[in-house]
Amino acid sequence: MSLKVTLNRYLITTHEALKTIGEIKYLFFKIIKGTFEGPFYFKKMLEQIVAIGMGSASIAIVVGLVMGLVMTLNFGYGLMKFGAVYYVPSMVSLSLIREMSPIFTSLLVAGRVASGIAAELGAMNVTQQIDALRALGTSPVKILVIPRFWAAVIALPLLNTISSAFGLLGGLIISHLEFGMAAGFYLDKVRFGVRLHDYIGGCTKSLIFGAIIATIGCYRGLKTKEGTRGVGEATTWAVVTSSIAILVCNFFLTKIFLVIIAK
């Protein structure tokens, strides 16, 4: 009997998970379709770009600088044992721009942005403000979701660029202070080690991660119920789900980009 109950629970959980994935996918296609069917609230999108981008700039700066400092220390002392310390700039810059900066910046921004979107839309939903918009003949997706979606898609690559730049700065500082490496030599190694397609790949990842964060945050906010308790649960769910989705998606994107580069 207990085995049957456990199996039923797993089936119910799987069904709910698949249903949620389907609803998120439906919302995503609704966003894309609604973007090309006016009106487009351009002013609201600019407001969200400022809120997401400027509000998260400090996160991007700190995470980029700290990653550059820590990675350079670890790579430097590790490669020093083999007399290969001069490979540090290339390794650090490539790791930052391809992987570390997009993934860590997006995860930290997800904690701020996905929770904020879910809380804001969730509060509007439980106070029936979204129902009021529908009653007035206004689409909540057009006025609330689409501007936030495109703002996140635009802001994340910019934040990734800031994070990568400060990561390279952190690497430069440690390379000079700890390993006596000249700034000109460091920058030359970075320039020859990183290609345009590496930067484009990192920005493409950030763009996709921004779409994931906004879509999941908006979806959970629009589904929020049960008053203030539901708002709290929505923020937690949005952060956890978007973080997991980013990590899983990063694996497949990395595989795709490496195959493209190899060709």
Legacy VTK file of the C-alpha trace (Angstrom):
# vtk DataFile Version 3.0
C-alpha trace
ASCII
DATASET POLYDATA
POINTS 263 float
0.000 0.000 0.000
2.807 2.409 0.905
4.521 1.662 -2.415
1.337 2.482 -4.281
0.917 5.750 -2.378
4.543 6.714 -3.058
4.154 5.910 -6.753
0.991 8.004 -6.943
2.791 10.905 -5.316
5.633 10.696 -7.827
3.145 10.575 -10.696
1.293 13.610 -9.351
4.560 15.520 -8.863
5.714 14.641 -12.382
2.376 15.681 -13.827
2.496 19.022 -12.005
6.076 19.621 -13.154
5.211 18.904 -16.783
2.134 21.095 -16.521
4.238 23.969 -15.134
6.813 23.594 -17.905
4.028 23.655 -20.487
2.495 26.796 -18.971
5.862 28.573 -18.879
6.440 27.611 -22.501
2.981 28.914 -23.407
3.699 32.227 -21.650
7.018 32.541 -23.496
5.388 32.116 -26.914
2.652 34.523 -25.851
5.331 37.088 -25.024
7.033 36.672 -28.405
3.724 36.876 -30.247
2.544 39.882 -28.221
5.777 41.760 -28.935
4.845 42.020 -32.615
1.206 42.855 -31.948
0.959 46.456 -30.695
0.780 48.405 -28.618
4.309 48.065 -27.259
4.912 49.903 -23.989
8.382 51.221 -24.796
8.507 53.657 -21.869
7.737 50.897 -19.390
10.491 48.778 -20.915
12.997 51.614 -20.419
11.912 51.948 -16.807
12.485 48.233 -16.271
15.896 48.364 -17.979
16.937 51.050 -15.496
15.464 49.103 -12.574
17.082 45.802 -13.583
20.318 47.123 -15.077
21.229 50.006 -12.776
19.900 48.200 -9.727
22.059 45.149 -10.471
25.201 46.984 -11.601
26.788 46.781 -8.150
26.197 43.003 -8.135
27.913 42.658 -11.512
30.883 44.761 -10.410
31.432 42.912 -7.142
30.996 39.393 -8.543
33.234 40.147 -11.542
36.025 41.721 -9.488
36.008 38.984 -6.850
35.978 36.212 -9.475
38.952 37.805 -11.228
40.912 38.110 -7.985
40.189 34.582 -6.761
40.629 32.800 -10.092
43.938 34.532 -10.780
45.272 33.566 -7.354
44.249 29.932 -7.791
45.449 29.580 -11.372
48.625 31.528 -10.652
49.851 29.487 -7.711
48.732 26.280 -9.377
50.600 26.956 -12.623
53.631 28.348 -10.812
54.528 24.778 -9.805
54.954 23.930 -13.498
56.614 27.189 -14.524
53.571 28.198 -16.572
52.415 31.276 -14.664
52.406 33.344 -17.858
49.418 31.349 -19.112
47.311 32.775 -16.285
45.919 35.819 -18.196
44.665 33.679 -21.086
43.105 31.057 -18.823
41.439 33.542 -16.488
40.075 35.763 -19.262
38.739 32.822 -21.273
37.105 31.232 -18.227
35.539 34.525 -17.172
34.154 35.541 -20.532
32.936 32.116 -21.656
31.539 30.688 -18.429
32.069 32.242 -15.037
30.860 35.776 -15.650
27.621 34.846 -17.495
26.621 32.107 -15.066
27.477 33.786 -11.759
26.138 37.199 -12.786
22.897 35.646 -13.986
22.470 33.559 -10.821
22.942 36.556 -8.541
20.722 38.768 -10.690
18.100 35.998 -10.654
18.031 36.226 -6.870
17.232 39.919 -7.112
15.184 40.228 -10.298
13.160 37.001 -10.386
12.108 37.476 -6.764
11.283 41.133 -7.374
9.170 40.419 -10.452
7.357 37.534 -8.756
6.682 39.621 -5.639
5.491 42.672 -7.579
3.164 40.807 -9.938
2.092 38.461 -7.143
1.065 41.393 -4.952
-0.879 42.878 -7.864
-2.559 39.536 -8.472
-3.676 38.888 -4.886
-5.004 42.462 -4.603
-6.967 41.943 -7.860
-5.162 44.712 -9.742
-4.462 42.326 -12.621
-8.152 41.391 -12.758
-8.911 45.117 -12.949
-6.601 45.444 -15.961
-8.440 42.611 -17.697
-11.781 44.257 -16.878
-10.548 47.462 -18.542
-9.681 45.500 -21.685
-5.897 45.724 -21.153
-3.746 42.634 -21.520
-1.620 42.049 -18.386
0.934 40.243 -20.531
1.400 43.270 -22.783
1.618 45.922 -20.083
3.336 43.969 -17.292
5.164 40.957 -18.718
6.538 41.962 -22.117
8.367 45.129 -20.908
10.006 43.154 -18.080
10.954 40.321 -20.424
12.745 42.508 -22.952
14.305 44.648 -20.234
15.913 41.534 -18.725
17.011 40.303 -22.157
18.714 43.652 -22.841
20.119 44.263 -19.356
21.757 40.871 -18.694
24.317 41.030 -21.563
25.257 44.554 -20.442
25.690 43.387 -16.861
27.740 40.444 -18.117
30.026 42.849 -19.985
30.527 44.923 -16.834
31.217 41.798 -14.790
33.743 40.492 -17.337
35.540 43.841 -17.491
35.930 44.027 -13.712
36.963 40.372 -13.650
39.790 41.148 -16.058
40.705 44.137 -13.894
40.862 41.891 -10.830
43.078 39.482 -12.750
45.360 42.336 -13.770
45.725 43.523 -10.180
46.653 40.080 -8.815
48.924 39.268 -11.757
50.886 42.442 -11.136
50.994 42.370 -7.337
51.462 38.626 -6.762
53.371 37.481 -9.849
55.120 40.656 -11.006
53.432 40.609 -14.400
53.485 43.852 -16.390
50.101 45.337 -17.311
50.999 45.469 -21.011
51.985 41.803 -21.048
48.770 40.831 -19.248
46.578 42.742 -21.699
48.407 41.273 -24.698
47.826 37.748 -23.396
44.140 38.545 -22.861
43.825 40.012 -26.348
45.377 36.948 -27.995
43.616 34.449 -25.742
40.051 35.726 -26.143
38.349 35.851 -29.530
35.208 37.659 -30.607
33.192 34.441 -30.681
34.050 33.842 -26.999
32.564 37.200 -26.032
29.526 36.689 -28.285
28.955 33.262 -26.719
29.017 34.723 -23.196
26.620 37.514 -24.135
24.294 35.059 -25.880
24.174 32.971 -22.711
23.358 36.073 -20.663
20.607 37.029 -23.091
19.005 33.592 -22.789
19.408 33.615 -19.004
17.680 37.007 -18.893
14.741 35.545 -20.819
14.590 32.614 -18.379
14.644 34.886 -15.314
11.917 37.204 -16.592
9.648 34.455 -17.927
9.759 32.381 -14.744
9.389 35.431 -12.492
6.397 36.733 -14.438
4.778 33.295 -14.660
4.956 32.746 -10.910
3.770 36.257 -10.168
0.686 35.840 -12.342
-0.060 32.493 -10.668
0.227 33.787 -7.095
-2.670 33.118 -4.716
-3.358 32.945 -0.959
-2.478 36.534 -0.074
0.835 37.585 1.452
1.819 33.987 2.183
1.464 33.192 -1.507
3.645 36.168 -2.420
6.426 34.865 -0.166
6.191 31.387 -1.636
6.180 32.836 -5.153
9.442 34.733 -4.626
11.199 31.648 -3.268
9.874 29.428 -6.064
10.892 31.935 -8.748
14.487 32.227 -7.482
15.007 28.479 -7.041
13.392 27.516 -10.343
15.152 30.182 -12.410
18.523 29.265 -10.844
18.050 25.571 -11.653
16.895 26.413 -15.182
19.978 28.605 -15.723
22.361 25.877 -14.546
20.741 23.199 -16.712
20.499 25.463 -19.736
24.145 26.499 -19.327
25.316 22.921 -19.846
23.501 22.554 -23.164
24.531 26.025 -24.369
28.174 25.299 -23.524
28.007 22.036 -25.475
26.441 23.771 -28.483
28.987 26.616 -28.504
31.956 24.228 -28.188
30.662 22.167 -31.120
30.268 25.346 -33.200
33.768 26.553 -32.286
35.266 23.138 -33.087
33.794 23.323 -36.591
LINES 1 264
263 0 1 2 3 4 5 6 7 8 9 10 11 12 13 14 15 16 17 18 19 20 21 22 23 24 25 26 27 28 29 30 31 32 33 34 35 36 37 38 39 40 41 42 43 44 45 46 47 48 49 50 51 52 53 54 55 56 57 58 59 60 61 62 63 64 65 66 67 68 69 70 71 72 73 74 75 76 77 78 79 80 81 82 83 84 85 86 87 88 89 90 91 92 93 94 95 96 97 98 99 100 101 102 103 104 105 106 107 108 109 110 111 112 113 114 115 116 117 118 119 120 121 122 123 124 125 126 127 128 129 130 131 132 133 134 135 136 137 138 139 140 141 142 143 144 145 146 147 148 149 150 151 152 153 154 155 156 157 158 159 160 161 162 163 164 165 166 167 168 169 170 171 172 173 174 175 176 177 178 179 180 181 182 183 184 185 186 187 188 189 190 191 192 193 194 195 196 197 198 199 200 201 202 203 204 205 206 207 208 209 210 211 212 213 214 215 216 217 218 219 220 221 222 223 224 225 226 227 228 229 230 231 232 233 234 235 236 237 238 239 240 241 242 243 244 245 246 247 248 249 250 251 252 253 254 255 256 257 258 259 260 261 262
